Amino acid sequence: MTPSDYLAAIKERLITDPHILHFHIRKERIALQDGFLRARLTLVDNSMLEFAEYFQITERGDVEVLTYSFHWADAQGQLIKRWDNTPHFPELDGFPDHLHDGKTGQVQASMPMNLFRVLDIVTNR
């Protein structure tokens, strides 16, 4: 897989997912072995998902997401959940990956995320 292939797969999901009303790509960068994408999506329930992913392609051709942030908010802009791997909760299992829960205000451990996993969660797939 190449960085262009991965970004094409993301864009295909954004275009074809029936749960996404519209999206706006705010920034995109592609190089030989890595890439970056930042976008804002509006979902059919009028919630919003803003995300940024910086990824590299490994020597085996796999995608490795190095840094990410997925901020999911309701139609009024209130946080539902935010997944990120900013290294500021070293006490959590799975550090640096974590989840901010807007309902409880708590931060908890999370598995490493990418846009496909997050979309599966927010669209209940």
N, C-alpha and C positions, 0 to 999 in steps of 0.2 A: 504494500500500500504506500502511496505517496501522500504528502500533505494536501495536494490538490484533490486526490481521491477522497480523503477524509472530509474535507470541506464540502465536496460535492454530495457526499452521503448526508451530511448535516442539512444542507440546503434542500435536498430531496425530501427529507423528513419534514422540514418546515413548510414546504409547499404542499405536501400530500396529506399531512396529518389533519383529519377533520376537526380536531379539537382546537386548532390554531386559526383564529380569525384573520390575523395579519401579523407581519413581522417587519422589522426595520433593522438592517445591518448597520451598526454604527462604526465599526472598524474591522478591517480584515487585512491580514498580512500572511503571505505565503512565501516560504523560502525552500531550499532544496530538502532540508531535513526537519523543518519545524513550521509552525504556523500559529496564528492567533485569530480568534473571532470574538467579537462583542456584538450582541444583538438584543433587541427588546421585542417580546412577543405579547400579543393580546390573545387570550384564550376565550373560548365560547361563553364561559361564565363571567366574562369581563375581568377576570383576574389577569395579572401581568407577571411575566417571567422575564427578568433581565439577567443576562449571563455574560460571562467572559471565560474563555478557555485558551490556555497556552499549551500546546502539545508538541511532542517530538515523535518522529518515527524511529523506532529502534533498528538495530542492524538486522533483526529478523523480519522487519517490515510491519511490526505491531505498532499501534498507536499508544503512546504513553502521555496521559494528561498530567502535566507538571504543576500547573497552578490553575485554579478555577474558583468561580463564585457564581452561584445560582440563587438569585433573590426572587422569591415568589410572594407577591402581595395581592390582596383582594382589590376589588374595584375602587375602594376608598383609599387605597395606598397603605393599608395596615399589613404588616408582615404576617405571612402564613408560615413560611419556612425559608431558611437560607442555609445552603450547604456551601462550605468553603474549606480551603486548606491553608489559610493564613496561620502561621505557627504561633498562636497566642494562647493555646490551652494545653500545655505540655502534660498536664496531669490526666488527660483523657486517654482511654484506650484508643488505639488507632491513630494517635497523634501523627500528623497535624490535621487529619480529616475530622470534621465535626459538623453538627447541625444546630442552628439556632431555631428554636420552636417559638413562633410568635404567640401561640395560645398560652403557653405556660411561662414564657420568658426564660426558659432554661436552655442551657447549651449541653449537648450530649454527643457522645462518640458517634461517628458515622463511618460507613465504608467509603472508599474512594469513589468519587462520582464523575460522570461525564454527562453531556447533554442528553444522550439517549436514555440513560437510567432515570434522570430527573423527569424527562417528558413522560416516561412510563409511569412514574409515581403521580405526577400532577394530572395526568389524564386517566388515571385508574386502570391502566392496562395490566 
